[in-house]
Amino acid sequence: MIISSDSYYRDLSALSPEEREDWNFDAPEAIEAELLCHHLDTLASGNEILCPVYDFTTHTRSTTSIRVTPGDLIIVEGLFVLYWEEIRQLLNTKVFVLLTETASLARRLERDVRERGRTRQSVLNQYNRTVKPMTEKYVLPTSAFADILVNGEDPIEQSSAEIISLIQLVEVTPSTQRMKSIPNHLGPEGFHTSTSGELLGSSLF
């Protein structure tokens, strides 16, 4: 099961189209972190949630939602997943995916033009105006909280194997010994166990 923090962008229906276009979607405040944290805590407790649906073409939240039931493994993905301490506390394993700026921009262009109805120029303008500076300010520093760093340009099989190995280590290592088992280049946070399986956080740049 995958929970995307992008689903929790704030509803901008009260703003004019011009105001929505000027909104900074690349700062943590653009995400309704309180609701995301509440939903993750609910899933970790073994209860279902109604996940919001965000319309990226209008920058508004849909009136419909998706019913999500907890599973054995819950992946929480998004740029700011490791930014909020309250959410980090809920995650058993924290992953930071590194990409070169060239690869990151190329993937953003492909996604936003194909899936979000954006023009290539609007994506480039946003990247230079807010994406790059906000990434350097808010996203890249959160790699210090990760339990593992993986290269987003490596084969997915390789990265998956590294993450699975770490999850298995977490499952078999007593909590008092876990930090001794983790290479010291990883973040200072410990692991936190949920009651309904593993919560895995992933932040990407």
N, C-alpha and C positions, 0 to 999 in steps of 0.2 A: 504494500500500500504506500502511495506517495502523497504527501501533503505539500502543496506548493505555497510558499508565502505570497506569491503573486496573486493568489485568490483573495488575499486580505488587503489589497489596496483600498484606500478610503474612497467612499462613494462621493463623487464630485457633482452630483446632480443639482445641487443648490447653486453651483457656479455657472457662469455664462461659458459658451464654447471658447471664447477668447481667454478667459481666466483659466480654464482647464488646460489649454495649450501652454500657458505660462507656468503651470504647476511643476514643482520639482519632484519628479517621481523617483529620483535617485538618492534621496535622503531617507534615513530610517523613519522619519515622521510620516512618510507617505503610506506606510503600512500600519494597519490597525493592530498593533502588537498585543494589546490587551486581549482582544478577541482570539487571536492566534494562540496565545499562551493558554487561555482558558480552554480552548478546544483541544490542545495537546494534552493538557492535564486531564481533561475528561476522557480522552482516548486511553491515556495511561492508566486510568482508573477502571478501564474495562467497559466504558459506556460509549454509545454512538453520538455523533455530532451531525449538524446540518452545515456543511461547508459552503461558504458563499461562492457565487459565480461572478466573475468580473468581466465586464465588456470593455476591451481595450480600445475599441473604435470610438466609444462615447465617453470613456473614463467614468463609467457608472457601474454600480453593483446591480446585478439582475435581481428581479423579484423571485426568481426560482433559486433553489439551493440543491446540493447533492448530499444525500444521506450516506454517511461513512461509518462503518462499524470497525472496531479495533481488530487488528490482526497480530500475527506472531512477530512481524517486523514492520515498523512504520518508518518510512524515510521522509524526513522534513527537508525540503530543499529551497534554496533562495539566497540572494545576496547577503541578507542581513540576519540569517538564522543564528549565527554565532555572535551577533552584536549585543543582543539582549541577555543579561545575566539570568533573568527569570526563565528564559527558554533554554539556555545552556544547562541550567540545573535539572531540566527534564530529560536531557539527552544522555543515553548510555555511551554512545560513541560519536565523536565529532570529527568530521572530515572537511578538509579545505582542498578544493580542486584548483590548481594553478594553471593558468593559460598565458601565453604571450599576448601582448596587446593586439598584435596583428590577427591572431586566431580569434580572440575575443570579439573584436570589431566585426570580423567576417561572419561569425555565427550570429551576432546581434542583427546585422543587416539582413541575413537570410531569414531569420525568425520574424522580425518585425514587419518586413515587406510581405512575406508569405502569409503569416498568421494574424497580424494585427492591423492590416490595411494601411500601413505607413508607406510614404514615399522614401526612396533612397536618400534624397537630400535632407528630409526632415530627421531621419535617423542619424545622419552625419552631424547635423546641427546640434541635436540633443547630446550626442556623444561628446562633442567638443565643449558644449556649454555646461553640462551637468554630470554626465556619466563618468568621464575620466576624472575630473576633480573630486567628485563624491566617492568614487572607488578608492582613490588614494587616501582620502580623509577617513572614510568609515569602514570600507570593506577589507582592504589589504591588512590593516592592523589586527583584524580578528583572526588571522592565521595563527596568532600566538595562542589562541584558545583551542586549537585543533589537536586531536589525539594522533592524527596522521595527515600528512600532506601527499597528495597524488597529482601527477601530471595529467592534465586534461587532454593532452595530445598523445599519450601512450595508448596502446591497444586497450579497449575496454575490459578485455579478459584479464589483462595484467593488473589494472587498477582494482577490479572487482576482487581478484584473488588476494591482494594486499589488505583490502578492507575486511573481507571475510575472515582472514587469518587473525586480524585484530579483534574482531567480534568474538571469535572462538576463544581467544586469549582472555578476554573480559569475562566470558562465561565460566572458565575453569580456574581463574586466579582469584584467591580470596581478596576482598576489598582492601584489607590492610597491606597487601603486597603489590597491588596493581601498579602504583606509581613507580615501584622499584623495577617493574617488568617493562615499563615503557621507555624507549630510548629518550635520552635527556634533551633532545632537540624539540620534543613535542611540548605542548602547552601545559600549564600548571594545574589545570582542572582535573579533578578526579572523575570517576564514573558514577552514574546515578542509576539505580535500578527502578524500572517501572513495574507495575503489577500485571501488565498484560503483554509482556514481550518486550522486544528491544525498540527503543527510539533512536534513530540514527539521523544526525543533522549533517547537512552538506551545504557548504557555501562555495560559490563558483566565481572565479575571475580568470 
